[in-house]
Amino acid sequence: MAEKNKSMEVQKQEEIQVDGTERMRARATFIPRSDIYETEESFFVTVDIPGVNEKNIDITLEKNTLTISAMSSHDAPEGYLRSFAEFQAGDYERSFRLSDKIDRDRIEAVYTDGVLKLTLPKAEEAKAKKISVKTG
Amino acid sequence: MYRTFGPTNIWRELDRMQRDMNSLFNEYAPARLRSAPGYPAINIWRNDDGLFLHAEMPGIRVEDIEININANELTLTGQRSMDELPEGAVYLRRERNFGKFSRSIQLPFAVNVDKVQASFKDGVLNIALPKAEAEKPKKIAIKS
């Protein structure tokens, strides 16, 4: 048997309802894959949300919780029947807890080619301050 | 083999058999979502005039995708490159994959290769594949 190329996994992970509350829309909800990295200046959050119109993306930051939610839609061609399906349109939702203080007024979000990239600059007082050691 | 306490209930046995058959057939039913055997995940829409193929490929540049068609086979090849990180960046979480991919799909009928169109929007690749003329059913006039 040929070896499977495991370098790129494809399955979208569906959200598991933990506390029993249901969403109002009866669509599948997916947890989008994300990368988070930080530099001294800011945090960067990159989220894979393909098939979304940028008007349908909601990003909210409450206290220290950042929530990204989006609704994907697939243009089903008129008059065609779906004969093979490996992915479906659904909602995306994910929340992150951010530890450092973020400068909320300077948060930026860019959506290109199915990837949402958020830049969250750190607030001045949260940046690491260098403390100089005096010889006494 | 398992023991049943009490007389065998015929109807329950039949129900169980039906459920087993259903679950066996569910694996092959086209309407249900299947797990994709390779990247990217694909949806195919079909009617008498041709096919539409949608592939979810977020974060891939158009120049990194290659679509090859021959007779009844469509091959998608490409790669997703890593994001360029600014100096001194430290990853806190890394879930997105990068790398090369290649996937071949057998088409159910021959397509008109010259009329195939592909577009890429919001991370979803759309390919329109009209059926080849030779495959379309022809009306035959009856001579009397």
Boltz contact constraints between the chains, C-beta under 6 A:
constraints:
  - contact:
      token1: [A, 7]
      token2: [B, 99]
      max_distance: 6.0
  - contact:
      token1: [A, 8]
      token2: [B, 39]
      max_distance: 6.0
  - contact:
      token1: [A, 8]
      token2: [B, 97]
      max_distance: 6.0
  - contact:
      token1: [A, 8]
      token2: [B, 99]
      max_distance: 6.0
  - contact:
      token1: [A, 8]
      token2: [B, 101]
      max_distance: 6.0
  - contact:
      token1: [A, 9]
      token2: [B, 97]
      max_distance: 6.0
  - contact:
      token1: [A, 10]
      token2: [B, 36]
      max_distance: 6.0
  - contact:
      token1: [A, 10]
      token2: [B, 39]
      max_distance: 6.0
  - contact:
      token1: [A, 10]
      token2: [B, 41]
      max_distance: 6.0
  - contact:
      token1: [A, 33]
      token2: [B, 95]
      max_distance: 6.0
  - contact:
      token1: [A, 33]
      token2: [B, 96]
      max_distance: 6.0
  - contact:
      token1: [A, 34]
      token2: [B, 95]
      max_distance: 6.0
  - contact:
      token1: [A, 35]
      token2: [B, 94]
      max_distance: 6.0
  - contact:
      token1: [A, 35]
      token2: [B, 96]
      max_distance: 6.0
  - contact:
      token1: [A, 36]
      token2: [B, 92]
      max_distance: 6.0
  - contact:
      token1: [A, 36]
      token2: [B, 93]
      max_distance: 6.0
  - contact:
      token1: [A, 37]
      token2: [B, 89]
      max_distance: 6.0
  - contact:
      token1: [A, 37]
      token2: [B, 91]
      max_distance: 6.0
  - contact:
      token1: [A, 38]
      token2: [B, 90]
      max_distance: 6.0
  - contact:
      token1: [A, 39]
      token2: [B, 86]
      max_distance: 6.0
  - contact:
      token1: [A, 39]
      token2: [B, 88]
      max_distance: 6.0
  - contact:
      token1: [A, 39]
      token2: [B, 89]
      max_distance: 6.0
  - contact:
      token1: [A, 48]
      token2: [B, 58]
      max_distance: 6.0
  - contact:
      token1: [A, 48]
      token2: [B, 96]
      max_distance: 6.0
  - contact:
      token1: [A, 50]
      token2: [B, 56]
      max_distance: 6.0
  - contact:
      token1: [A, 50]
      token2: [B, 58]
      max_distance: 6.0
  - contact:
      token1: [A, 50]
      token2: [B, 123]
      max_distance: 6.0
  - contact:
      token1: [A, 50]
      token2: [B, 124]
      max_distance: 6.0
  - contact:
      token1: [A, 51]
      token2: [B, 122]
      max_distance: 6.0
  - contact:
      token1: [A, 51]
      token2: [B, 124]
      max_distance: 6.0
  - contact:
      token1: [A, 77]
      token2: [B, 45]
      max_distance: 6.0
  - contact:
      token1: [A, 77]
      token2: [B, 52]
      max_distance: 6.0
  - contact:
      token1: [A, 79]
      token2: [B, 47]
      max_distance: 6.0
  - contact:
      token1: [A, 80]
      token2: [B, 45]
      max_distance: 6.0
  - contact:
      token1: [A, 80]
      token2: [B, 47]
      max_distance: 6.0
  - contact:
      token1: [A, 80]
      token2: [B, 52]
      max_distance: 6.0
  - contact:
      token1: [A, 81]
      token2: [B, 46]
      max_distance: 6.0
  - contact:
      token1: [A, 82]
      token2: [B, 45]
      max_distance: 6.0
  - contact:
      token1: [A, 83]
      token2: [B, 30]
      max_distance: 6.0
  - contact:
      token1: [A, 83]
      token2: [B, 44]
      max_distance: 6.0
  - contact:
      token1: [A, 83]
      token2: [B, 46]
      max_distance: 6.0
  - contact:
      token1: [A, 84]
      token2: [B, 30]
      max_distance: 6.0
  - contact:
      token1: [A, 84]
      token2: [B, 44]
      max_distance: 6.0
  - contact:
      token1: [A, 85]
      token2: [B, 33]
      max_distance: 6.0
  - contact:
      token1: [A, 85]
      token2: [B, 43]
      max_distance: 6.0
  - contact:
      token1: [A, 86]
      token2: [B, 34]
      max_distance: 6.0
  - contact:
      token1: [A, 86]
      token2: [B, 36]
      max_distance: 6.0
  - contact:
      token1: [A, 86]
      token2: [B, 41]
      max_distance: 6.0
  - contact:
      token1: [A, 86]
      token2: [B, 42]
      max_distance: 6.0
  - contact:
      token1: [A, 87]
      token2: [B, 41]
      max_distance: 6.0
  - contact:
      token1: [A, 87]
      token2: [B, 56]
      max_distance: 6.0
  - contact:
      token1: [A, 113]
      token2: [B, 59]
      max_distance: 6.0
  - contact:
      token1: [A, 113]
      token2: [B, 123]
      max_distance: 6.0
  - contact:
      token1: [A, 114]
      token2: [B, 58]
      max_distance: 6.0
  - contact:
      token1: [A, 114]
      token2: [B, 122]
      max_distance: 6.0
  - contact:
      token1: [A, 114]
      token2: [B, 123]
      max_distance: 6.0
  - contact:
      token1: [A, 115]
      token2: [B, 58]
      max_distance: 6.0
  - contact:
      token1: [A, 115]
      token2: [B, 59]
      max_distance: 6.0
